[in-house]
Amino acid sequence: MASAVLGARIADLLDGENPSFSESVKGMGKLARKRGGQLSSADLEVTASWGNPTKTGVMQGRGLLERRGADLAEVVDVYLNSVAYWADVPSSVWNYTIGGYQVLKKWLSYRDARVLKRALTNEEAREFSSTVKRLAVLVSLEADLDLNYANTLEGVWS
């Protein structure tokens, strides 16, 4: 993939207002209710111990994941609490780090009810789903980004 095309794709991913997602990521990170049914606003309270407030800030907690897939490593369901979860988050996306921190886990740690002092809004819950999709596309671009970087380095000294 050409450098300019990669740059445009990354810019699109960073556009929080108008992201365009391919069909391959549309079902990822969908908010769901255990045993089906409709979610209520009370179901959006993050009580699965993702974050622990301390005197010096917020420490990440263990949270609650359910691993699924043929080898139990393909996708995870990320629980807000005992009834609500984001379904079908690829493990590669869940484990994605920036600056040494798991992006999604860090996001959740600051939205734990003990930290936030309220339930998530519908918009915040949708933002998590959108972030899952963005990271999935970014993970899918890693090989192209690495190749582009290597090609750029080759031309620096010539």
Summary of the structure (lengths in Angstrom):
residues: 158
radius of gyration: 17.6
end to end distance: 21.9
largest distance: 61.7
contacts: 430
relative contact order: 0.20
helix: 43%
strand: 20%
